[in-house]
Amino acid sequence: MYLSNLSLVNFKNIFQVDLKLSNRVNCFLGDNGQGKTNLLDAIYHLSYTKSFFNSIDSQNVKFEESFYVIQGEVKIKKDDLKLYCGLKKGEKKIFKKNKKIYKKLADHIGLFPVVMITPYDINLILDGSETRRRFFDALIAQFDKNYLIELLQYNKLLKQRNAFLKTKNKAIDLLEIYDDQMVDKAQAIFKSRNKFISEFTPVFSQFYKDISSNKEEVSLNYHSSLTSDSMKEIFLMNRTKDQLIGYTSSGVHRDDFHFSINTNPIKKFGSQGQQKTFLIALKLAKFEYIKMKKDITPVLLLDDIFDKLDDHRVGYILKLIEKNNLGQLFITDTSKDKIPNILKNLNIESNLFWIENGNSSIL
Protein backbone atom coordinates (compact mmCIF):
# COMPACT_ATOMS: atom_id res chain seq x y z
CA MET A 1 0.00 0.00 0.00
CA TYR A 2 1.22 3.50 -0.79
CA LEU A 3 0.11 7.09 -1.37
CA SER A 4 0.84 8.05 -4.99
CA ASN A 5 -0.38 11.66 -5.00
CA LEU A 6 -1.12 14.32 -2.39
CA SER A 7 -2.88 17.65 -3.03
CA LEU A 8 -3.58 20.39 -0.48
CA VAL A 9 -5.37 23.72 -0.61
CA ASN A 10 -5.41 26.14 2.35
CA PHE A 11 -4.35 23.54 4.91
CA LYS A 12 -2.59 25.27 7.82
CA ASN A 13 0.22 27.39 6.28
CA ILE A 14 0.03 25.69 2.87
CA PHE A 15 -1.73 27.59 0.08
CA GLN A 16 -1.57 24.92 -2.61
CA VAL A 17 0.66 21.92 -3.35
CA ASP A 18 0.39 18.93 -5.68
CA LEU A 19 2.93 16.20 -5.01
CA LYS A 20 3.77 13.05 -6.99
CA LEU A 21 5.20 10.62 -4.47
CA SER A 22 7.68 7.74 -4.41
CA ASN A 23 6.32 4.41 -3.23
CA ARG A 24 9.45 4.03 -1.06
CA VAL A 25 10.86 7.17 0.58
CA ASN A 26 9.75 10.81 0.42
CA CYS A 27 11.67 13.57 2.19
CA PHE A 28 10.21 16.95 3.11
CA LEU A 29 13.21 19.18 3.78
CA GLY A 30 13.42 22.79 4.95
CA ASP A 31 13.83 25.13 7.87
CA ASN A 32 11.60 24.97 10.94
CA GLY A 33 8.12 26.47 10.60
CA GLN A 34 7.93 26.16 6.81
CA GLY A 35 5.22 23.48 6.57
CA LYS A 36 7.03 20.11 6.54
CA THR A 37 5.09 18.70 9.49
CA ASN A 38 1.83 20.08 8.05
CA LEU A 39 2.32 17.82 5.02
CA LEU A 40 2.69 14.80 7.30
CA ASP A 41 -0.39 15.93 9.21
CA ALA A 42 -2.37 16.07 5.97
CA ILE A 43 -1.45 12.43 5.26
CA TYR A 44 -2.41 11.52 8.83
CA HIS A 45 -5.71 13.37 8.24
CA LEU A 46 -6.49 11.13 5.25
CA SER A 47 -6.07 8.10 7.51
CA TYR A 48 -7.78 9.14 10.75
CA THR A 49 -10.17 11.82 9.34
CA LYS A 50 -8.62 14.38 11.70
CA SER A 51 -5.39 16.20 12.48
CA PHE A 52 -2.73 14.58 14.66
CA PHE A 53 -2.00 17.93 16.32
CA ASN A 54 -5.29 19.86 16.43
CA SER A 55 -8.71 18.21 16.55
CA ILE A 56 -10.53 21.55 16.06
CA ASP A 57 -10.98 21.45 12.28
CA SER A 58 -11.64 25.17 11.77
CA GLN A 59 -8.22 25.97 13.25
CA ASN A 60 -6.54 23.94 10.48
CA VAL A 61 -7.79 26.34 7.79
CA LYS A 62 -5.09 28.68 6.45
CA PHE A 63 -5.15 32.17 8.00
CA GLU A 64 -7.64 34.51 6.30
CA GLU A 65 -9.10 31.65 4.21
CA SER A 66 -12.52 30.02 4.63
CA PHE A 67 -11.89 26.37 3.71
CA TYR A 68 -9.32 23.63 3.25
CA VAL A 69 -9.12 20.59 0.99
CA ILE A 70 -6.89 17.50 1.28
CA GLN A 71 -6.86 14.91 -1.50
CA GLY A 72 -4.84 11.75 -1.96
CA GLU A 73 -4.64 8.75 -4.26
CA VAL A 74 -3.87 5.45 -2.54
CA LYS A 75 -2.83 2.16 -4.11
CA ILE A 76 -3.91 -0.81 -1.96
CA LYS A 77 -3.00 -4.10 -3.61
CA LYS A 78 -5.11 -4.03 -6.81
CA ASP A 79 -7.40 -1.21 -5.72
CA ASP A 80 -7.08 2.51 -6.41
CA LEU A 81 -8.68 4.79 -3.82
CA LYS A 82 -9.31 8.49 -4.22
CA LEU A 83 -9.67 10.16 -0.81
CA TYR A 84 -11.06 13.64 -0.26
CA CYS A 85 -11.37 15.69 2.91
CA GLY A 86 -12.86 19.17 2.77
CA LEU A 87 -14.04 21.70 5.31
CA LYS A 88 -15.74 25.08 5.02
CA LYS A 89 -15.76 27.14 8.19
CA GLY A 90 -19.12 26.88 9.92
CA GLU A 91 -20.07 23.73 8.00
CA LYS A 92 -19.71 20.00 8.55
CA LYS A 93 -16.52 18.33 7.33
CA ILE A 94 -16.93 16.21 4.20
CA PHE A 95 -14.91 13.03 3.72
CA LYS A 96 -15.17 11.00 0.49
CA LYS A 97 -13.86 7.71 -0.83
CA ASN A 98 -14.00 7.46 -4.63
CA LYS A 99 -16.36 10.47 -4.73
CA LYS A 100 -18.82 8.85 -2.31
CA ILE A 101 -19.43 10.80 0.93
CA TYR A 102 -19.11 8.88 4.18
CA LYS A 103 -22.23 9.07 6.34
CA LYS A 104 -20.05 8.32 9.37
CA LEU A 105 -16.37 9.25 9.53
CA ALA A 106 -15.79 6.18 11.71
CA ASP A 107 -16.49 3.99 8.66
CA HIS A 108 -13.20 5.16 7.12
CA ILE A 109 -10.97 4.19 10.06
CA GLY A 110 -8.63 1.32 9.20
CA LEU A 111 -8.91 1.63 5.41
CA PHE A 112 -5.66 3.62 4.94
CA PRO A 113 -3.47 2.84 7.97
CA VAL A 114 -0.77 5.35 8.89
CA VAL A 115 1.70 5.43 11.80
CA MET A 116 3.42 8.66 12.84
CA ILE A 117 6.57 8.95 14.96
CA THR A 118 7.10 12.47 16.28
CA PRO A 119 8.82 14.26 19.19
CA TYR A 120 5.30 14.90 20.54
CA ASP A 121 5.02 11.17 21.34
CA ILE A 122 6.63 12.00 24.69
CA ASN A 123 3.14 13.10 25.76
CA LEU A 124 2.17 9.41 25.88
CA ILE A 125 4.51 9.11 28.86
CA LEU A 126 4.14 12.54 30.46
CA ASP A 127 0.38 13.13 30.10
CA GLY A 128 -2.49 11.56 32.01
CA SER A 129 -4.39 8.37 31.22
CA GLU A 130 -6.65 9.97 28.59
CA THR A 131 -3.75 10.41 26.15
CA ARG A 132 -2.75 6.75 26.43
CA ARG A 133 -6.36 5.55 26.13
CA ARG A 134 -6.81 7.62 22.96
CA PHE A 135 -3.64 6.12 21.48
CA PHE A 136 -4.62 2.50 22.15
CA ASP A 137 -8.30 3.05 21.29
CA ALA A 138 -7.29 4.47 17.89
CA LEU A 139 -4.96 1.51 17.32
CA ILE A 140 -7.54 -1.15 18.20
CA ALA A 141 -10.12 0.64 16.02
CA GLN A 142 -7.82 0.22 13.00
CA PHE A 143 -8.66 -3.48 12.79
CA ASP A 144 -11.73 -3.96 15.04
CA LYS A 145 -14.83 -2.14 13.81
CA ASN A 146 -17.02 -3.60 16.57
CA TYR A 147 -14.68 -2.13 19.18
CA LEU A 148 -15.03 1.32 17.64
CA ILE A 149 -18.83 1.01 17.55
CA GLU A 150 -19.01 -0.13 21.21
CA LEU A 151 -16.63 2.66 22.26
CA LEU A 152 -18.59 5.39 20.45
CA GLN A 153 -21.89 4.13 21.90
CA TYR A 154 -20.41 3.87 25.41
CA ASN A 155 -19.06 7.44 25.20
CA LYS A 156 -22.44 8.72 23.99
CA LEU A 157 -24.22 7.04 26.92
CA LEU A 158 -21.54 8.30 29.31
CA LYS A 159 -22.16 11.87 28.15
CA GLN A 160 -25.91 11.41 28.71
CA ARG A 161 -25.38 9.83 32.15
CA ASN A 162 -23.10 12.68 33.21
CA ALA A 163 -25.63 15.26 31.99
CA PHE A 164 -28.31 13.51 34.05
CA LEU A 165 -26.07 13.42 37.15
CA LYS A 166 -25.43 17.16 36.82
CA THR A 167 -29.18 17.85 37.13
CA LYS A 168 -29.04 16.39 40.69
CA ASN A 169 -32.16 14.39 39.80
CA LYS A 170 -32.57 11.56 42.34
CA ALA A 171 -34.66 9.31 40.05
CA ILE A 172 -32.82 6.00 40.49
CA ASP A 173 -34.90 4.19 37.85
CA LEU A 174 -33.67 6.52 35.07
CA LEU A 175 -30.07 6.21 36.26
CA GLU A 176 -30.42 2.42 36.20
CA ILE A 177 -31.53 2.58 32.56
CA TYR A 178 -28.25 4.31 31.64
CA ASP A 179 -26.31 1.84 33.78
CA ASP A 180 -27.92 -1.21 32.15
CA GLN A 181 -27.21 0.13 28.65
CA MET A 182 -23.57 0.85 29.49
CA VAL A 183 -22.72 -2.42 31.26
CA ASP A 184 -22.49 -4.69 28.19
CA LYS A 185 -20.59 -2.10 26.18
CA ALA A 186 -18.10 -1.57 29.00
CA GLN A 187 -17.55 -5.31 29.28
CA ALA A 188 -16.94 -5.60 25.52
CA ILE A 189 -14.43 -2.71 25.62
CA PHE A 190 -12.63 -4.25 28.58
CA LYS A 191 -12.45 -7.66 26.89
CA SER A 192 -11.10 -6.19 23.63
CA ARG A 193 -8.44 -4.11 25.40
CA ASN A 194 -7.32 -7.13 27.42
CA LYS A 195 -7.05 -9.33 24.34
CA PHE A 196 -5.20 -6.63 22.43
CA ILE A 197 -2.61 -5.91 25.12
CA SER A 198 -1.81 -9.63 25.48
CA GLU A 199 -1.09 -9.84 21.73
CA PHE A 200 0.61 -6.46 21.34
CA THR A 201 3.02 -6.58 24.30
CA PRO A 202 5.31 -9.33 22.91
CA VAL A 203 5.68 -7.39 19.63
CA PHE A 204 6.53 -4.21 21.54
CA SER A 205 8.95 -6.00 23.88
CA GLN A 206 10.87 -7.49 20.96
CA PHE A 207 11.32 -4.08 19.31
CA TYR A 208 12.54 -2.61 22.60
CA LYS A 209 15.06 -5.44 23.05
CA ASP A 210 16.34 -4.99 19.50
CA ILE A 211 16.83 -1.23 19.85
CA SER A 212 18.26 -1.30 23.38
CA SER A 213 20.38 -4.45 22.92
CA ASN A 214 18.60 -6.22 25.82
CA LYS A 215 19.74 -3.64 28.39
CA GLU A 216 16.55 -3.58 30.49
CA GLU A 217 13.07 -5.06 30.85
CA VAL A 218 10.02 -3.02 29.86
CA SER A 219 6.33 -3.75 30.19
CA LEU A 220 2.88 -2.52 29.17
CA ASN A 221 0.09 -3.18 31.65
CA TYR A 222 -3.60 -2.53 31.25
CA HIS A 223 -5.23 -1.27 34.46
CA SER A 224 -9.00 -1.29 34.75
CA SER A 225 -11.53 -1.18 37.57
CA LEU A 226 -13.30 -4.04 35.76
CA THR A 227 -10.44 -6.38 36.64
CA SER A 228 -11.85 -6.91 40.14
CA ASP A 229 -15.50 -5.82 39.77
CA SER A 230 -18.20 -5.89 37.11
CA MET A 231 -19.39 -2.61 35.61
CA LYS A 232 -22.77 -3.08 37.29
CA GLU A 233 -21.07 -3.43 40.69
CA ILE A 234 -18.93 -0.36 39.99
CA PHE A 235 -22.01 1.74 39.19
CA LEU A 236 -23.73 0.56 42.38
CA MET A 237 -20.68 1.17 44.60
CA ASN A 238 -20.17 4.69 43.23
CA ARG A 239 -23.81 5.77 42.81
CA THR A 240 -23.95 8.10 45.85
CA LYS A 241 -20.54 9.57 45.01
CA ASP A 242 -21.49 10.10 41.34
CA GLN A 243 -24.71 11.87 42.32
CA LEU A 244 -22.78 14.10 44.69
CA ILE A 245 -19.99 15.11 42.28
CA GLY A 246 -22.18 15.18 39.15
CA TYR A 247 -20.25 12.80 36.86
CA THR A 248 -19.36 9.11 36.41
CA SER A 249 -16.28 8.58 38.54
CA SER A 250 -15.32 5.05 37.53
CA GLY A 251 -15.50 2.75 34.52
CA VAL A 252 -13.60 1.86 31.35
CA HIS A 253 -13.40 5.59 30.50
CA ARG A 254 -10.97 5.92 33.42
CA ASP A 255 -8.77 2.94 32.51
CA ASP A 256 -5.03 3.40 32.04
CA PHE A 257 -2.08 1.70 30.37
CA HIS A 258 1.01 1.70 32.59
CA PHE A 259 4.46 2.00 31.00
CA SER A 260 7.25 0.46 33.11
CA ILE A 261 10.99 -0.13 32.95
CA ASN A 262 12.51 -2.72 35.29
CA THR A 263 9.08 -2.81 37.04
CA ASN A 264 9.17 0.97 37.77
CA PRO A 265 7.15 3.75 36.04
CA ILE A 266 9.18 4.94 33.06
CA LYS A 267 7.87 8.48 33.59
CA LYS A 268 9.80 8.72 36.89
CA PHE A 269 12.60 6.19 36.52
CA GLY A 270 13.41 6.17 32.79
CA SER A 271 16.20 8.30 31.33
CA GLN A 272 15.49 10.45 28.25
CA GLY A 273 17.21 7.84 26.10
CA GLN A 274 15.15 5.01 27.60
CA GLN A 275 11.94 6.99 27.14
CA LYS A 276 12.79 7.67 23.47
CA THR A 277 13.58 4.00 22.91
CA PHE A 278 10.31 3.02 24.62
CA LEU A 279 8.28 5.33 22.35
CA ILE A 280 10.01 4.28 19.13
CA ALA A 281 9.46 0.63 20.06
CA LEU A 282 5.81 1.42 20.83
CA LYS A 283 5.23 3.06 17.45
CA LEU A 284 7.14 0.42 15.48
CA ALA A 285 5.12 -2.24 17.31
CA LYS A 286 1.95 -0.40 16.27
CA PHE A 287 3.21 -0.45 12.68
CA GLU A 288 4.05 -4.17 12.81
CA TYR A 289 0.82 -5.13 14.61
CA ILE A 290 -1.38 -3.37 12.02
CA LYS A 291 0.66 -5.02 9.25
CA MET A 292 0.12 -8.42 10.88
CA LYS A 293 -3.61 -7.94 11.55
CA LYS A 294 -4.62 -6.35 8.24
CA ASP A 295 -2.07 -7.90 5.86
CA ILE A 296 -1.31 -4.35 4.68
CA THR A 297 1.91 -2.41 5.27
CA PRO A 298 0.98 0.97 6.80
CA VAL A 299 2.49 4.26 5.64
CA LEU A 300 5.11 5.48 8.14
CA LEU A 301 5.60 9.18 8.94
CA LEU A 302 8.85 10.21 10.68
CA ASP A 303 8.65 13.81 11.87
CA ASP A 304 12.00 15.40 12.69
CA ILE A 305 13.19 12.34 14.58
CA PHE A 306 16.65 12.01 12.99
CA ASP A 307 17.60 15.33 14.55
CA LYS A 308 16.39 14.22 17.99
CA LEU A 309 17.86 10.68 18.21
CA ASP A 310 21.36 9.41 18.88
CA ASP A 311 23.34 7.49 16.23
CA HIS A 312 22.42 4.06 17.64
CA ARG A 313 18.67 4.60 17.37
CA VAL A 314 18.98 6.31 13.98
CA GLY A 315 21.08 3.37 12.77
CA TYR A 316 18.41 0.89 13.85
CA ILE A 317 15.69 2.69 11.88
CA LEU A 318 17.96 3.05 8.83
CA LYS A 319 18.59 -0.71 8.86
CA LEU A 320 14.83 -1.29 8.73
CA ILE A 321 14.57 1.16 5.81
CA GLU A 322 17.46 -0.54 4.01
CA LYS A 323 15.76 -3.94 4.35
CA ASN A 324 12.54 -2.35 3.00
CA ASN A 325 10.67 -3.52 6.10
CA LEU A 326 8.85 -0.21 6.53
CA GLY A 327 6.94 0.17 3.25
CA GLN A 328 6.32 3.75 2.09
CA LEU A 329 8.08 6.29 4.25
CA PHE A 330 7.82 10.06 4.74
CA ILE A 331 10.67 11.86 6.51
CA THR A 332 11.03 15.51 7.56
CA ASP A 333 14.41 17.10 8.28
CA THR A 334 15.92 20.58 8.46
CA SER A 335 19.11 19.63 6.60
CA LYS A 336 19.09 19.72 2.82
CA ASP A 337 21.81 17.08 2.54
CA LYS A 338 21.95 14.78 5.58
CA ILE A 339 19.05 12.39 4.89
CA PRO A 340 19.45 12.46 1.07
CA ASN A 341 23.13 11.52 1.42
CA ILE A 342 22.32 8.66 3.81
CA LEU A 343 19.64 7.32 1.44
CA LYS A 344 22.00 7.65 -1.53
CA ASN A 345 24.69 5.65 0.29
CA LEU A 346 22.12 2.93 1.00
CA ASN A 347 20.97 2.92 -2.66
CA ILE A 348 17.42 3.76 -1.60
CA GLU A 349 15.18 5.49 -4.13
CA SER A 350 13.58 8.68 -2.82
CA ASN A 351 11.70 11.81 -3.85
CA LEU A 352 13.06 15.01 -2.29
CA PHE A 353 10.92 18.11 -1.72
CA TRP A 354 12.14 21.47 -0.43
CA ILE A 355 9.45 23.15 1.67
CA GLU A 356 9.53 26.92 2.14
CA ASN A 357 6.72 29.25 3.29
CA GLY A 358 4.15 26.53 2.65
CA ASN A 359 5.34 25.96 -0.93
CA SER A 360 7.03 22.88 -2.36
CA SER A 361 9.78 22.47 -4.96
CA ILE A 362 11.50 19.31 -6.19
CA LEU A 363 15.20 18.87 -5.34
N, C-alpha and C positions, 0 to 999 in steps of 0.2 A: 504494500500500500504506500502511495506517496501523493503529495500535493504537486500538481504540475504547473498551476498558475495561481497567482494571488493578485487581486485588484482591490484597492482601497480608495474611497473618496471621503474626505472630511473626518477621518478617524483620528482623534487626539490631535497631534501636531501635523499630521500628514494631509496635504491637500489632495493629491492624486498620485497614485503609483500603479503600474501594471508590471508584474514580474513574471518572467518565465523561469522556472526553477529546475535545478538538477534533482534527479531522483536519489542522489547520494548525499552530498554535502553542499549547503548554502551558507555563505558567510555574510553577515551584515556588519560592515566595518565603519567606524567613524567616531568622532569625539562624543563625550557624554552629553546627553540632553538633545541629541539630534533626531531621535526617532527610531533607533535600532530596536529597543525593547518593545516599542509600540507595534512594530511589525510582528514580533513574536506573539504579542498579546492578541493581535488580529487572528493569527492562526489558532491560538487557544480558543478564541471566541467562536470560531467555526466548529470547534469540537464540543465545547461545553455550553454554547449559546449565551455566554456571558464573559466579561473580562476577568482575567486572573487578578487584576489589581484593584478594580473599582466596579462594584456591582450596581452602582447607580448609572444606568445607561445614558441618561441625558448629559452626564458629566464627561462622557467619552466623545461627545461631538466637538469638533474643532471650534476654537474660540471665534465668535461672531458668525458662525454658521448655524443652520437650523436642522441639519440631518447628517447621518453618516451611512455609508454602504460598505460592506465587506463581501467580496465574492471569491470563491475558490473552486478549482476543478480538481477532483480527487480520483485517482485510479485505484480501485480495490479489486485485485485479481482481474476478472474479465469485465468488471462493471466500471462505467464512467459516471461520476456523480458531480452535478453542478450545485454548489451550495451558495445560498444568498442570505445575508443578514442585513436588514435595513431598519433605521429608526428615524422618525421625525419627532422633534421635540413636542411633547404634549400628546403624542399618539402611542399606540401599542406597538411594540417591536414586532417586525415581520421576519420570520425565518422560513426559507424555502429549500426543498430538495427537488432538483429537476423541475423547477418552476411550480411545484405544488406546495402550498402553504401548510405548515404544520398547525394543527388545531391545538396541540399541546407541545410546548418546547421539550418536555421530558421525553417525548417519543424519539427525539434525535439522539439522546445520550447513548453513547456506545457505538454509534455508527462509524465515526471518524476519530479513533482514539489518539490522544496526544498526551505526552508527558513533558512537563517543564521542570528544569532544574535551575534555580535562581538563588541569589544571595538572600532573598526574602524567605526562603525555606526555614531559616533559623527561627521564624515565628512558630513553627510547629513544636519547637522545644520550649521557647520562652513564654508563649501565650498560654491562656487557660484551655480548659478541656474542649470548648466549642470549636476552636481552630482544628484540633486533632480529629474531632468527630466529623467535621465538614470534609476533611481530607479523606478519611476512610469511607465515609458515606458516598462521596463522589466516586471513589475507586470501585466500591462494590456495585454501585449503580451502572458502571460501565458494562458489566456482563450479567447482571441480575435485575431484569425489569420488574419482577414481582417485589423485590426489595425496595426499589424506588417508589413503586405505587403504595406499598404499606407505609413507607416513611412519610410520603407526602400526605397521606390520609391521617396518619397519627399526628403530624404537626398541625394539620387543619383542626382536628378535634382538640388538640392541646390548646390552641389559640382560643377556641370557643369555651373550653373549660375554664381557662384563666379569666376570660371576659366575664363569665358567670360568677366566678369567685370574687371578682372585684366589686360586683354589685352588692356583696354581703348578704345575698339571699340565702336563707337557711333551709330552702326546700331540698331535703335530702334525696327525694325520689328523682328529681331532675339531675342532680349531681351523679346519682347512680347510673343514670342512662348514659352519661358521658363516660363514666368509668367502665361500664360493660362494653361499650363500643371500642374503647382504647386497649382493653386487656389483650385481646387476640392479636392486635397489630403490634403491641409492645413485645409480646412473646415471639412473634415471627421475626421482628427486628433483632431481638436478642439472639435468637437461634442462628440467624444469618451471619451476624457479626462474630459469634463464637466459631462457627464453621470456617469463616473466612480467615480469622486470625490463626487458626490451627494450620491452615494450608499455606498462608503467606509467610509466617515467621521463619520456616526453614529456608525459604528463598532469600529473604532478607539477611538472615544470619550468614549464609554462604557468601553473599556479596561483601558483607562486612569483614569476614575472615580473609577474603581475597585481597581487599584493599589494605587492610591493616596488618597483613601477614600474621594472623593468629595472635595478635598481641593481647587481646582482652576478650571477655565474654560480654555480649550484649543481649538484651531481650526486649520483646514487645509483649505487654500484658493488657488484656481487656478487663476493665473493672466495671462491674454493673451491680446495681442494687438487686437485680433479678437473680443474681447468683445464689443468694440465700433465701429470698422470698419471692412469691408470685406477685405480679403486678396488682392483682386484686387485693392481696394482703397489704401491699405498699400503700395503695389508695386508702384503705381502711385505717392503717396505722397513722397516716399523716393527715386525715380528714380535718380534724380540729385545727391543726397547725396551718393547713392550706387555707381554710376559711378565715383564719386570723390574719395571715400575711397577704392574702389575695392572689396567690398564684400556686401552681403545682410544683411542690418542692422536691419531688423525687420521681424517678422513672428513667426510661432509656434515653430521654432527652438530657439527662445529667450524667450519662456514662462517660468514661474517660479511657484513654489508651496510654499506659505508662511506659515511658522510655527509660531503660536502665542500662548501666554499664557496671560490670562486676557486682551485680545485685543492688547498686545504688542509683538514685535518680541522676540521669545524665545532665539535667539542667544545673544541678548543684556540684556534681562530682566529675563531670567530663571536661577535659581541656577543650580549647577552641578547635584544635586539630581533630580530637575525637568526635566532637559534635559535628564538624563538617563531614567526617567519614561516615558517621551515623546517617546523616541526611542524604548523602550521595547514595549510600547503600539502600536507603529507604526508597528513593526515587527510581533507582535502577531495578529494584525488586518490583516496584509498581509496573515498570516497563515490561519486565520479564513475565510477570504474573498475567498481565493483560494479553501478552503474546501467546502464552500457554493456554489461557481460557478461551480466547476468541480465534485462535489460529490466524491472527493478523499481527504484523509487526507495527506497533504504534510509531507515529512521528515523534522525534525527540527534539526538544528545544533547550538549548544551553545558553543561558543569559549571563554573560560577563563572568563565567565561572573560572576561565583560564587565568584571569587576572587575580583571582581571589584564592587559588589553591596552590599548594606547594608542588614541587616537581614530581614527587612520588604519586600523588593523586592524579595529576594531569597525565602522567605516563600511563596509569592504569586505564583511564578513559580513552587515550589515544590508541592503546592496544586493542580495545574493543572496536574502535572505529576502523583500524587497520584490518581486523578480521571480518569486517562488515557485519558485525553482530547487532548493530544498532539501527539498521534500516536508514530511512531518510533523516537527515540531521540538519538543524539550523543552529548556527553559532553566532553570537555577537561578541565583538572585541573592539577595543579602542585603537589598537595598533593596525596599521595598514599592511604590515609585512609579516608579523609573527605567525599567525595561524596559517596564512597562505603558504609560507615557507615550510612549515611543519607538514602540511598536507602534500605539498609538492615532493618533499623528501620521502614521504610514504607512498607516493604514486597514487594518491587518492584524487579522483575527479571532483571538481567543485565549481560552483558559480559564486563569483565575488561581487558584492554590491557595496558601493560607497554611499553612506547615508549622511546627508547634510541638510539641515533646516527642513526636515520632513520630505526631502526629495531624494530620489535614488538614481545612481548612475552605475553602469557596469565597469568593473575594473579589468 
